Amino acid sequence: MMFIELFVPRGSLAQERLRRLAERLGAVTELIRQGAGQGEGLVQVADGRVGIPGDRGQVSGRAPVQGPVGWLALPGPGRGGRRRTAGARRRAPPAASGRGRVPGTPKGQFPATVCYPGRVRVYRGRRLFLLRACPRPFSGYSRNMPSPLSPVVLSASVMTHPRRIADARRVLDSLGIADAFLAVDPEPDGPPSSLRASRVAFSGAERFDSTHHLVLQDDVRVCADFANSVRDAAERHSGAALSLFVEWGSRTAYLARWAVFTGAAAVPVVNPYMPTPALLLPREQALDMGRYLRGADGRSDDRAALRFLRERGTPTLVAVPNLVEHEDLPSLKGNDGHGLRHSVCFAREGARLGGPVLDLPPLLPFLRWNTGDAVVIDTGNDVPEAHRPTVEVLAEWGAAPEELRRDCAGHLGAGSGPLFALWTTAAAFGAVQERHWPGTVAGLRARRDDPLVGRALATFAPGALRVVLDPDRLAELSGRLVPAVLTAMEYGARLTAARTA
């Protein structure tokens, strides 16, 4: 059994969080004993599943978890010392070298984090206190930790229905966030609605002393290194409502593709709803949201959430790439007729969102996934009456409708219907991109092997056509869709170049 020592400065937030943890468990009256004249608190934790973190920042196969709270002390003096404490394994711990250490780390030590304990032994003098068992062990995070002094402390809730408890637990266990719980629909036999569980999920932020609260639905899958990716996003957009997912056919998804192609890392929400499969809010905003939803009507929390945020003037953003993917589970709200709702660009490997927020162009080409209509939206006056047919707009920009139909038929086998709507949308999309981010369309073909660029291109057609085109036909065309989208975008870029020459 390996011992992990967590050294935390006296009077620090880390010490206080550990003290509150002990009080919640009701097992000890004093958690921290003072180090021998060093002005530091010492906690030793032990669990059969806990090991020393390896080079990949994992502990016994578990992903890194939330919250820098101290330093992980490697056993023995100097580099790679082999002096053992009672119960420690004989093998010297990995990651004993000083490479990659965060500045300010004590020699021979690495940043550490804390998750729920399996068993925690707290020594005070010669007395031993044993905290009761919890579902998960303490874990550590070693030298690839990006910031041991993050100001962001996360809490989370997973909203669910009793029929989907197993799915919700899968999501909860994958988060790597210590302060997290299941928010179960309090009226499971009531009319289909996400509002009831959403109220519980946002109100649950009061349980924790976090800075930001994350609410997820039970039909999502999170990226690798999720907690650290979310923490990084929260640091960059600390006062915003930040969605970690947007579905591939929505209006905001088209902005997200521009963000991938141009180097932005967040986009404003232009949907008539707030994407809520994974929504991060400052803690106080989350509590206010919970109170607001108690008086909300309807069956869906996404439109109510957007009303709440707009009324309070809270910036509404989507992180790009997305840190969450939507799984194909039966909808509890009756949305099965919406087709597959995958992420516009899921960073399964995790991401550090270092770019700016995308500037919103005045025009947004959009293919309505539910009707197959191609329109251009005035983002300053986004009402249906102001949406213009894309073919008309392209004609004003110099395109010949017959040429558009001929090119579409040559690449996709049809010059009308949903495939023509896809072609004209991609052409207008490329034209707007070239106008606002000159030169970025021409380089996309060479960047197709970039994972994020490739995913953003690959979701363009199926996200738009998932309902209006027969699935067999969509599958038959799968190998031709991305080249066709790129060709149409390049055509649109040439239209813009000719107009501005």
Buried (B, 14 or more C-beta within 10 A) or exposed (E): BBBBBBBBEEEBBBBBBBBEBBEEBEBBEEBBBEBEEEEBBBBBBBBEBBBBBBEBBBBBEBBBBBBBBBBBBBBBEEEBBEEBEEEBEEEBBBBBEEEEBBEEBEEBBBBBBBBBBBBBBBEBEEEEBEBEEBEBBBBBBBBBBBBBEBEBBBBBBBBBBEEBBEBBBBBBEBBBBBBBBBBBBEEEEEEEBBBBBBBBBBBBBEBBEBBBBBBBBBBBBBBBBBBBBBBBBBBBBEEBBBBBBBBBBBBBBBBBBBBBBBEBBBBBBBBEBBBBBBBBBBBEBBBBBBEBBEEBEEBBBBBBBBEBBEEEEBBBBBBBBBBBBBBEEEBBBEEEEBBBBBBBBBBBEBBBBEBEBBEBBEBBBBBBBEEBBBBBBEBEEBEEEEBBBBBEBBEEBEBEBEEBBEBBBEBBEBBEEBBBBBBBBBBBBBBBBBBBBEEBBBEBBEBEEBEBBBBBBBBBBBBBBBBBBEEEEBEEBEEEBBBBBBBBBBBBBBBBBEEEE
